[in-house]
């Protein structure tokens, strides 16, 4: 499938290829987006609130933990600050605070 984008962005190509590797510390944190299985295979974009044109995205992959199966996307290295996750459902939370040295979880299940 070909994706045409009208904005600058970067890709997280290695997501879903095993346990995620996070590059956090100092002023860099990470985000784990948990979803239901309907999001698996989709790419979900995120951008800093201060720079909405600076988007990045990652694919949602099927994961299992604790006997449960769900979708998950990992944004492994985000500079601390406020971000918006660009979803297609207004009832889901979209704004998140990223703190340096921490992993933030946003649950869309």
N, C-alpha and C positions, 0 to 999 in steps of 0.2 A: 504494500500500500504506500502511496506517495502522499506526503504531507506538504502542503503549501502554506507558508507562514508569511505574514505581512509585517513582521516585527523582528527586531534583533533578539536572539536568544542563544542559549547554550544547551547542550544535550548531556544527559547522564546515561551514557551508553552501557555501562557495566552493571546497572541495576538488575536484580533478579538472577544473577549468575552465581548464586551461592550466598553465604553470609555477607551482609554489606560491610564495607570498610568505610569508617567515618574519619574525616580529617578535622577534628575539633580541638579547640584550645585557644587561649587568648580571647580574641573577639570573634571567634568562629564557632558556630554551633551547627546543629543538624535538625532536620525535621523528618519524622516518620508519619506518613499519612495512611491511616487504616481505613479500609473501605469494605463494602460488601462485594460479593463475587461479580456483580454486574459491571464493576469498573475494571476488571482484569483485562489487560490488553490495551487499555486506553492510556493516553498521555495526559497528565494533569499539569497545568502550568502554575507557576508561582512568581510573584514579583514583589520587590520592596514597595511599601506604600509611598516612599519618597521618590521612587523612580519607576513608575508603572510600566514604562517601555522596556525596562531591563528584565525581561522574562527568561525563565529557564523552565524546563519541564523534565519529567521522568515518567517512565512507564509503570503502570500498576501491575504487579506480578502476584500470582497465587502463592500464599505462604501458609504454613501450618505451625501451630504452637499450642501446647496444652490440650491436644485432642480437638482443636478447632481449626477450621480452614477459613481464610479471609484474604482479601486483597491488601497489598501494601506497596507504597511507593516511598523511596528514600531519597531525600535531598541531603547529600552527605557533607556539604561544606557551605554554610550560609553565614555571611557577616551579620553580627547581631543587629537587631532592629525589628520593626514591625513589617509583616508581609501579608499579602493577600493570596489565597489559594483560589484559582479561577475554576470554579465548578459550574455545573449547569442547573443546580438546584438551589434556589434562594433560601430554602429551609435548613440547609447545612451551614455550619460555622465556616467563615471564610477568612477571618483575620486571625493572625497568630503572632506571638512575640517570640523571637529567637534570641537566646542568651548565649554568650560565648562560653564554650566549654561544656555545654549541656545539650542533651537530645530532647527536643520537644515532640510531643505526640498530639496529633489531631485525629479525632475519631469520627469518621463518616459512616460507620456501620449502623 
